[in-house]
Amino acid sequence: MRIWFDADNGPHVLVMEPLVRRLVEDGHEVRFTARDRSSTCELLDLYGFGYRKVGKGYGKGWPRKVVGTIVRAMGLARVMRSWHPHVCFGHGSRALPIAARLLKVPSVTMYDYEWVDPVLFNWGCRRILLPSVIDDDRCREAEIDVQKVSRFPGLKEHLYLAGRKLDSTVADDLGLRPDSLHVLIRPPATRAHYHDSKSETLLVEVLKLLREVDDLQVVFLRRSDDQLDYLEGFDRDKVVIPQRVYDGPSLVAAMDLMFSGGGTMTREAAVLGVPSYSFFRGRRGRVDEHLENKGCLVRLQSADDVRAKVLLEKRRAPVTLPESRAVRDHVIAQILAAATP
């Protein structure tokens, strides 16, 4: 079977890697298209996947995003038309369902934050894959077409963390001192449609707290160069700015704690057992609620929370990797099933 994967954002590559490797092992032919933003292409290079580059960042504002999505969809259809894929898969790629409709190819999407706009997925996808914690009532509240939903047994992070081989050289490559407190910070996605500027206010408060720690190294994983302005006044010997793309889970596993204004790395840390603090101030999703209720994730909602809830100490417990491949196998089964009417 010919299966088309569209990587629209960097974290999507992590989800797709184990799916593609298993599908190829089983004799299927796979091709990638990729949007050139957020280290998407660099991660595909890191994992050794070939791809066709289609589109890049759209910029801020709904008009640009709408036009960019349509233009990219037409580009996707153009470059994939001659290959005649049997089915396509994306992790929240909005251009893919449009392109799939143009090519009359069944489309499957997967995502884990229910408050994204579902209109294109409801209209253009044969199946919508969601974590089991997002139930029918939440789907209806979020206006997701329940008839198209298939739930996988766990979280998306279980898919690619199960049995994963972590790169133990990351800490040395970054120049981290063994006895220092290692803190990973991922700023908010300021160009995302769900962004709330309160996240940036909380990031400032987190950095204020960290400035007070003597033996500390902050790994600041910027989304764009302008976010480096947040580090003004920070001692340079306390800051590490990664100069290349790393395997995300391996980077998280090298840390003592994690702060993020986004979603994926926050949840990776929670699943791995790395203390995880979220200052994301958009509408709270069911997955984060689930992890918070389990005590794996701490949500920071105010400056007082930053002072009261954050525990700055070396992590003693080793990371723990999930063992079950159930999420991977479920997603693959849904992709293959979507190829038949």
TORKOL-4160 file (C-alpha; in steps of 0.2 Angstrom, whole numbers, padded with zeros to 4 digits, m for minus):
341
<pt num="1" X="0000" Y="0000" Z="0000"/>
<pt num="2" X="0006" Y="0018" Z="m0004"/>
<pt num="3" X="0004" Y="0029" Z="0012"/>
<pt num="4" X="0007" Y="0047" Z="0012"/>
<pt num="5" X="0013" Y="0056" Z="0028"/>
<pt num="6" X="0012" Y="0075" Z="0029"/>
<pt num="7" X="0023" Y="0082" Z="0043"/>
<pt num="8" X="0016" Y="0100" Z="0046"/>
<pt num="9" X="0026" Y="0104" Z="0063"/>
<pt num="10" X="0041" Y="0097" Z="0072"/>
<pt num="11" X="0032" Y="0087" Z="0085"/>
<pt num="12" X="0023" Y="0077" Z="0072"/>
<pt num="13" X="0039" Y="0069" Z="0066"/>
<pt num="14" X="0041" Y="0061" Z="0083"/>
<pt num="15" X="0023" Y="0053" Z="0081"/>
<pt num="16" X="0026" Y="0048" Z="0063"/>
<pt num="17" X="0043" Y="0040" Z="0065"/>
<pt num="18" X="0038" Y="0023" Z="0074"/>
<pt num="19" X="0022" Y="0022" Z="0062"/>
<pt num="20" X="0033" Y="0024" Z="0047"/>
<pt num="21" X="0046" Y="0012" Z="0052"/>
<pt num="22" X="0034" Y="m0002" Z="0056"/>
<pt num="23" X="0024" Y="0001" Z="0040"/>
<pt num="24" X="0040" Y="0000" Z="0030"/>
<pt num="25" X="0045" Y="m0016" Z="0039"/>
<pt num="26" X="0028" Y="m0023" Z="0034"/>
<pt num="27" X="0031" Y="m0020" Z="0016"/>
<pt num="28" X="0021" Y="m0004" Z="0013"/>
<pt num="29" X="0028" Y="0011" Z="0003"/>
<pt num="30" X="0029" Y="0028" Z="0012"/>
<pt num="31" X="0032" Y="0045" Z="0007"/>
<pt num="32" X="0034" Y="0061" Z="0016"/>
<pt num="33" X="0029" Y="0079" Z="0013"/>
<pt num="34" X="0035" Y="0092" Z="0025"/>
<pt num="35" X="0031" Y="0110" Z="0030"/>
<pt num="36" X="0047" Y="0120" Z="0032"/>
<pt num="37" X="0045" Y="0127" Z="0050"/>
<pt num="38" X="0048" Y="0123" Z="0068"/>
<pt num="39" X="0063" Y="0111" Z="0064"/>
<pt num="40" X="0051" Y="0099" Z="0055"/>
<pt num="41" X="0063" Y="0096" Z="0040"/>
<pt num="42" X="0078" Y="0095" Z="0052"/>
<pt num="43" X="0070" Y="0082" Z="0062"/>
<pt num="44" X="0066" Y="0072" Z="0047"/>
<pt num="45" X="0084" Y="0073" Z="0042"/>
<pt num="46" X="0089" Y="0068" Z="0060"/>
<pt num="47" X="0079" Y="0052" Z="0059"/>
<pt num="48" X="0084" Y="0048" Z="0041"/>
<pt num="49" X="0068" Y="0051" Z="0031"/>
<pt num="50" X="0067" Y="0058" Z="0014"/>
<pt num="51" X="0053" Y="0071" Z="0010"/>
<pt num="52" X="0046" Y="0084" Z="m0002"/>
<pt num="53" X="0047" Y="0101" Z="0005"/>
<pt num="54" X="0030" Y="0110" Z="0003"/>
<pt num="55" X="0026" Y="0127" Z="0011"/>
<pt num="56" X="0033" Y="0136" Z="0026"/>
<pt num="57" X="0027" Y="0147" Z="0040"/>
<pt num="58" X="0012" Y="0157" Z="0037"/>
<pt num="59" X="0014" Y="0172" Z="0049"/>
<pt num="60" X="0002" Y="0179" Z="0062"/>
<pt num="61" X="m0016" Y="0182" Z="0059"/>
<pt num="62" X="m0031" Y="0172" Z="0052"/>
<pt num="63" X="m0030" Y="0179" Z="0034"/>
<pt num="64" X="m0012" Y="0174" Z="0032"/>
<pt num="65" X="m0016" Y="0157" Z="0040"/>
<pt num="66" X="m0031" Y="0154" Z="0028"/>
<pt num="67" X="m0022" Y="0159" Z="0013"/>
<pt num="68" X="m0006" Y="0149" Z="0018"/>
<pt num="69" X="m0016" Y="0133" Z="0021"/>
<pt num="70" X="m0025" Y="0134" Z="0004"/>
<pt num="71" X="m0009" Y="0138" Z="m0005"/>
<pt num="72" X="0000" Y="0124" Z="0004"/>
<pt num="73" X="m0015" Y="0112" Z="0000"/>
<pt num="74" X="m0014" Y="0115" Z="m0018"/>
<pt num="75" X="0005" Y="0112" Z="m0018"/>
<pt num="76" X="0003" Y="0096" Z="m0009"/>
<pt num="77" X="m0010" Y="0090" Z="m0022"/>
<pt num="78" X="0002" Y="0095" Z="m0036"/>
<pt num="79" X="0017" Y="0086" Z="m0029"/>
<pt num="80" X="0008" Y="0070" Z="m0024"/>
<pt num="81" X="m0004" Y="0068" Z="m0038"/>
<pt num="82" X="0007" Y="0057" Z="m0049"/>
<pt num="83" X="0011" Y="0045" Z="m0035"/>
<pt num="84" X="m0007" Y="0040" Z="m0032"/>
<pt num="85" X="m0007" Y="0036" Z="m0013"/>
<pt num="86" X="m0020" Y="0024" Z="m0006"/>
<pt num="87" X="m0022" Y="0034" Z="0010"/>
<pt num="88" X="m0014" Y="0049" Z="0019"/>
<pt num="89" X="m0010" Y="0053" Z="0037"/>
<pt num="90" X="m0007" Y="0069" Z="0047"/>
<pt num="91" X="m0006" Y="0075" Z="0065"/>
<pt num="92" X="m0017" Y="0090" Z="0064"/>
<pt num="93" X="m0011" Y="0096" Z="0047"/>
<pt num="94" X="m0025" Y="0107" Z="0040"/>
<pt num="95" X="m0019" Y="0108" Z="0022"/>
<pt num="96" X="m0019" Y="0089" Z="0021"/>
<pt num="97" X="m0038" Y="0086" Z="0021"/>
<pt num="98" X="m0040" Y="0099" Z="0007"/>
<pt num="99" X="m0026" Y="0091" Z="m0003"/>
<pt num="100" X="m0033" Y="0074" Z="0000"/>
<pt num="101" X="m0051" Y="0079" Z="m0006"/>
<pt num="102" X="m0043" Y="0086" Z="m0022"/>
<pt num="103" X="m0034" Y="0070" Z="m0025"/>
<pt num="104" X="m0049" Y="0059" Z="m0019"/>
<pt num="105" X="m0038" Y="0050" Z="m0006"/>
<pt num="106" X="m0044" Y="0045" Z="0011"/>
<pt num="107" X="m0037" Y="0056" Z="0025"/>
<pt num="108" X="m0033" Y="0051" Z="0043"/>
<pt num="109" X="m0029" Y="0064" Z="0056"/>
<pt num="110" X="m0023" Y="0062" Z="0074"/>
<pt num="111" X="m0022" Y="0075" Z="0088"/>
<pt num="112" X="m0023" Y="0077" Z="0106"/>
<pt num="113" X="m0029" Y="0095" Z="0110"/>
<pt num="114" X="m0047" Y="0095" Z="0107"/>
<pt num="115" X="m0049" Y="0114" Z="0106"/>
<pt num="116" X="m0041" Y="0116" Z="0089"/>
<pt num="117" X="m0054" Y="0121" Z="0076"/>
<pt num="118" X="m0061" Y="0104" Z="0069"/>
<pt num="119" X="m0070" Y="0111" Z="0054"/>
<pt num="120" X="m0057" Y="0105" Z="0041"/>
<pt num="121" X="m0055" Y="0088" Z="0050"/>
<pt num="122" X="m0074" Y="0085" Z="0051"/>
<pt num="123" X="m0076" Y="0089" Z="0033"/>
<pt num="124" X="m0061" Y="0081" Z="0025"/>
<pt num="125" X="m0055" Y="0066" Z="0036"/>
<pt num="126" X="m0062" Y="0049" Z="0035"/>
<pt num="127" X="m0056" Y="0046" Z="0053"/>
<pt num="128" X="m0051" Y="0057" Z="0068"/>
<pt num="129" X="m0039" Y="0048" Z="0080"/>
<pt num="130" X="m0040" Y="0055" Z="0098"/>
<pt num="131" X="m0033" Y="0049" Z="0115"/>
<pt num="132" X="m0045" Y="0039" Z="0125"/>
<pt num="133" X="m0047" Y="0052" Z="0139"/>
<pt num="134" X="m0056" Y="0064" Z="0126"/>
<pt num="135" X="m0073" Y="0057" Z="0128"/>
<pt num="136" X="m0089" Y="0059" Z="0118"/>
<pt num="137" X="m0096" Y="0073" Z="0129"/>
<pt num="138" X="m0079" Y="0083" Z="0127"/>
<pt num="139" X="m0079" Y="0080" Z="0108"/>
<pt num="140" X="m0097" Y="0087" Z="0106"/>
<pt num="141" X="m0092" Y="0102" Z="0117"/>
<pt num="142" X="m0077" Y="0105" Z="0105"/>
<pt num="143" X="m0088" Y="0101" Z="0090"/>
<pt num="144" X="m0078" Y="0086" Z="0084"/>
<pt num="145" X="m0088" Y="0074" Z="0073"/>
<pt num="146" X="m0090" Y="0060" Z="0085"/>
<pt num="147" X="m0095" Y="0048" Z="0071"/>
<pt num="148" X="m0077" Y="0049" Z="0064"/>
<pt num="149" X="m0068" Y="0048" Z="0080"/>
<pt num="150" X="m0058" Y="0032" Z="0085"/>
<pt num="151" X="m0049" Y="0033" Z="0102"/>
<pt num="152" X="m0032" Y="0026" Z="0105"/>
<pt num="153" X="m0028" Y="0018" Z="0122"/>
<pt num="154" X="m0016" Y="0030" Z="0130"/>
<pt num="155" X="m0008" Y="0046" Z="0125"/>
<pt num="156" X="0001" Y="0051" Z="0109"/>
<pt num="157" X="0017" Y="0051" Z="0119"/>
<pt num="158" X="0015" Y="0033" Z="0123"/>
<pt num="159" X="0016" Y="0030" Z="0104"/>
<pt num="160" X="0034" Y="0036" Z="0102"/>
<pt num="161" X="0041" Y="0034" Z="0119"/>
<pt num="162" X="0037" Y="0015" Z="0121"/>
<pt num="163" X="0054" Y="0006" Z="0119"/>
<pt num="164" X="0063" Y="0021" Z="0113"/>
<pt num="165" X="0082" Y="0022" Z="0114"/>
<pt num="166" X="0087" Y="0038" Z="0122"/>
<pt num="167" X="0103" Y="0047" Z="0117"/>
<pt num="168" X="0113" Y="0048" Z="0133"/>
<pt num="169" X="0126" Y="0060" Z="0125"/>
<pt num="170" X="0114" Y="0075" Z="0124"/>
<pt num="171" X="0120" Y="0082" Z="0141"/>
<pt num="172" X="0138" Y="0082" Z="0137"/>
<pt num="173" X="0135" Y="0089" Z="0119"/>
<pt num="174" X="0126" Y="0104" Z="0127"/>
<pt num="175" X="0140" Y="0106" Z="0140"/>
<pt num="176" X="0129" Y="0103" Z="0155"/>
<pt num="177" X="0139" Y="0103" Z="0171"/>
<pt num="178" X="0134" Y="0086" Z="0181"/>
<pt num="179" X="0131" Y="0095" Z="0198"/>
<pt num="180" X="0121" Y="0110" Z="0191"/>
<pt num="181" X="0102" Y="0110" Z="0191"/>
<pt num="182" X="0097" Y="0107" Z="0173"/>
<pt num="183" X="0081" Y="0116" Z="0168"/>
<pt num="184" X="0073" Y="0115" Z="0151"/>
<pt num="185" X="0062" Y="0130" Z="0145"/>
<pt num="186" X="0051" Y="0129" Z="0130"/>
<pt num="187" X="0043" Y="0146" Z="0127"/>
<pt num="188" X="0025" Y="0148" Z="0121"/>
<pt num="189" X="0020" Y="0146" Z="0103"/>
<pt num="190" X="0015" Y="0165" Z="0100"/>
<pt num="191" X="0009" Y="0162" Z="0083"/>
<pt num="192" X="m0003" Y="0148" Z="0086"/>
<pt num="193" X="m0021" Y="0153" Z="0085"/>
<pt num="194" X="m0024" Y="0147" Z="0103"/>
<pt num="195" X="m0010" Y="0157" Z="0111"/>
<pt num="196" X="m0014" Y="0168" Z="0126"/>
<pt num="197" X="m0002" Y="0182" Z="0130"/>
<pt num="198" X="m0003" Y="0177" Z="0149"/>
<pt num="199" X="0009" Y="0163" Z="0145"/>
<pt num="200" X="0022" Y="0175" Z="0141"/>
<pt num="201" X="0019" Y="0184" Z="0158"/>
<pt num="202" X="0021" Y="0168" Z="0167"/>
<pt num="203" X="0037" Y="0164" Z="0157"/>
<pt num="204" X="0044" Y="0180" Z="0164"/>
<pt num="205" X="0040" Y="0175" Z="0182"/>
<pt num="206" X="0048" Y="0158" Z="0179"/>
<pt num="207" X="0064" Y="0166" Z="0173"/>
<pt num="208" X="0064" Y="0178" Z="0188"/>
<pt num="209" X="0063" Y="0163" Z="0200"/>
<pt num="210" X="0077" Y="0154" Z="0191"/>
<pt num="211" X="0089" Y="0170" Z="0191"/>
<pt num="212" X="0089" Y="0167" Z="0210"/>
<pt num="213" X="0097" Y="0150" Z="0209"/>
<pt num="214" X="0116" Y="0149" Z="0210"/>
<pt num="215" X="0121" Y="0133" Z="0202"/>
<pt num="216" X="0109" Y="0132" Z="0187"/>
<pt num="217" X="0110" Y="0129" Z="0169"/>
<pt num="218" X="0094" Y="0134" Z="0158"/>
<pt num="219" X="0092" Y="0126" Z="0141"/>
<pt num="220" X="0082" Y="0138" Z="0132"/>
<pt num="221" X="0073" Y="0130" Z="0117"/>
<pt num="222" X="0067" Y="0145" Z="0108"/>
<pt num="223" X="0054" Y="0144" Z="0094"/>
<pt num="224" X="0061" Y="0160" Z="0086"/>
<pt num="225" X="0076" Y="0171" Z="0088"/>
<pt num="226" X="0066" Y="0186" Z="0095"/>
<pt num="227" X="0062" Y="0175" Z="0110"/>
<pt num="228" X="0080" Y="0176" Z="0116"/>
<pt num="229" X="0075" Y="0194" Z="0122"/>
<pt num="230" X="0067" Y="0185" Z="0137"/>
<pt num="231" X="0085" Y="0181" Z="0143"/>
<pt num="232" X="0090" Y="0199" Z="0145"/>
<pt num="233" X="0099" Y="0201" Z="0161"/>
<pt num="234" X="0102" Y="0182" Z="0164"/>
<pt num="235" X="0120" Y="0177" Z="0168"/>
<pt num="236" X="0127" Y="0170" Z="0151"/>
<pt num="237" X="0136" Y="0155" Z="0160"/>
<pt num="238" X="0118" Y="0150" Z="0166"/>
<pt num="239" X="0111" Y="0149" Z="0149"/>
<pt num="240" X="0113" Y="0136" Z="0135"/>
<pt num="241" X="0105" Y="0139" Z="0118"/>
<pt num="242" X="0105" Y="0123" Z="0108"/>
<pt num="243" X="0113" Y="0126" Z="0091"/>
<pt num="244" X="0106" Y="0111" Z="0082"/>
<pt num="245" X="0091" Y="0100" Z="0083"/>
<pt num="246" X="0091" Y="0086" Z="0096"/>
<pt num="247" X="0080" Y="0071" Z="0098"/>
<pt num="248" X="0066" Y="0079" Z="0109"/>
<pt num="249" X="0063" Y="0065" Z="0122"/>
<pt num="250" X="0082" Y="0063" Z="0124"/>
<pt num="251" X="0084" Y="0081" Z="0128"/>
<pt num="252" X="0069" Y="0081" Z="0141"/>
<pt num="253" X="0077" Y="0065" Z="0149"/>
<pt num="254" X="0093" Y="0075" Z="0152"/>
<pt num="255" X="0084" Y="0088" Z="0163"/>
<pt num="256" X="0080" Y="0089" Z="0181"/>
<pt num="257" X="0064" Y="0098" Z="0177"/>
<pt num="258" X="0054" Y="0106" Z="0163"/>
<pt num="259" X="0044" Y="0122" Z="0160"/>
<pt num="260" X="0034" Y="0124" Z="0144"/>
<pt num="261" X="0021" Y="0136" Z="0137"/>
<pt num="262" X="0017" Y="0123" Z="0124"/>
<pt num="263" X="0010" Y="0105" Z="0125"/>
<pt num="264" X="0021" Y="0091" Z="0118"/>
<pt num="265" X="0037" Y="0092" Z="0128"/>
<pt num="266" X="0027" Y="0096" Z="0144"/>
<pt num="267" X="0018" Y="0079" Z="0141"/>
<pt num="268" X="0034" Y="0070" Z="0137"/>
<pt num="269" X="0042" Y="0076" Z="0153"/>
<pt num="270" X="0026" Y="0070" Z="0163"/>
<pt num="271" X="0026" Y="0053" Z="0155"/>
<pt num="272" X="0045" Y="0051" Z="0157"/>
<pt num="273" X="0044" Y="0056" Z="0175"/>
<pt num="274" X="0053" Y="0072" Z="0174"/>
<pt num="275" X="0045" Y="0086" Z="0184"/>
<pt num="276" X="0034" Y="0095" Z="0172"/>
<pt num="277" X="0027" Y="0113" Z="0174"/>
<pt num="278" X="0015" Y="0120" Z="0162"/>
<pt num="279" X="0013" Y="0139" Z="0160"/>
<pt num="280" X="0001" Y="0137" Z="0145"/>
<pt num="281" X="m0014" Y="0148" Z="0147"/>
<pt num="282" X="m0025" Y="0144" Z="0133"/>
<pt num="283" X="m0040" Y="0133" Z="0136"/>
<pt num="284" X="m0035" Y="0118" Z="0146"/>
<pt num="285" X="m0036" Y="0101" Z="0136"/>
<pt num="286" X="m0042" Y="0085" Z="0143"/>
<pt num="287" X="m0025" Y="0077" Z="0142"/>
<pt num="288" X="m0017" Y="0090" Z="0153"/>
<pt num="289" X="m0031" Y="0088" Z="0165"/>
<pt num="290" X="m0028" Y="0069" Z="0165"/>
<pt num="291" X="m0009" Y="0071" Z="0169"/>
<pt num="292" X="m0012" Y="0085" Z="0182"/>
<pt num="293" X="m0025" Y="0074" Z="0191"/>
<pt num="294" X="m0012" Y="0060" Z="0191"/>
<pt num="295" X="0001" Y="0071" Z="0199"/>
<pt num="296" X="0013" Y="0071" Z="0184"/>
<pt num="297" X="0010" Y="0089" Z="0178"/>
<pt num="298" X="0009" Y="0105" Z="0188"/>
<pt num="299" X="m0001" Y="0119" Z="0180"/>
<pt num="300" X="0006" Y="0137" Z="0184"/>
<pt num="301" X="m0008" Y="0150" Z="0183"/>
<pt num="302" X="m0001" Y="0165" Z="0192"/>
<pt num="303" X="0015" Y="0173" Z="0198"/>
<pt num="304" X="0010" Y="0166" Z="0216"/>
<pt num="305" X="0009" Y="0149" Z="0208"/>
<pt num="306" X="0027" Y="0150" Z="0202"/>
<pt num="307" X="0033" Y="0154" Z="0219"/>
<pt num="308" X="0022" Y="0142" Z="0228"/>
<pt num="309" X="0022" Y="0126" Z="0217"/>
<pt num="310" X="0039" Y="0125" Z="0209"/>
<pt num="311" X="0052" Y="0114" Z="0217"/>
<pt num="312" X="0069" Y="0117" Z="0211"/>
<pt num="313" X="0080" Y="0102" Z="0215"/>
<pt num="314" X="0090" Y="0089" Z="0206"/>
<pt num="315" X="0080" Y="0074" Z="0200"/>
<pt num="316" X="0086" Y="0058" Z="0208"/>
<pt num="317" X="0074" Y="0045" Z="0200"/>
<pt num="318" X="0078" Y="0039" Z="0183"/>
<pt num="319" X="0066" Y="0042" Z="0168"/>
<pt num="320" X="0054" Y="0028" Z="0164"/>
<pt num="321" X="0049" Y="0023" Z="0147"/>
<pt num="322" X="0032" Y="0016" Z="0142"/>
<pt num="323" X="0032" Y="m0002" Z="0137"/>
<pt num="324" X="0016" Y="m0005" Z="0127"/>
<pt num="325" X="0015" Y="m0003" Z="0108"/>
<pt num="326" X="m0004" Y="m0003" Z="0109"/>
<pt num="327" X="m0005" Y="0015" Z="0103"/>
<pt num="328" X="0006" Y="0012" Z="0088"/>
<pt num="329" X="m0003" Y="m0003" Z="0083"/>
<pt num="330" X="m0020" Y="0005" Z="0085"/>
<pt num="331" X="m0015" Y="0020" Z="0074"/>
<pt num="332" X="m0008" Y="0009" Z="0061"/>
<pt num="333" X="m0023" Y="m0002" Z="0060"/>
<pt num="334" X="m0034" Y="0014" Z="0058"/>
<pt num="335" X="m0023" Y="0021" Z="0044"/>
<pt num="336" X="m0024" Y="0004" Z="0034"/>
<pt num="337" X="m0043" Y="0003" Z="0037"/>
<pt num="338" X="m0046" Y="0020" Z="0031"/>
<pt num="339" X="m0039" Y="0015" Z="0014"/>
<pt num="340" X="m0054" Y="0004" Z="0011"/>
<pt num="341" X="m0072" Y="0011" Z="0009"/>
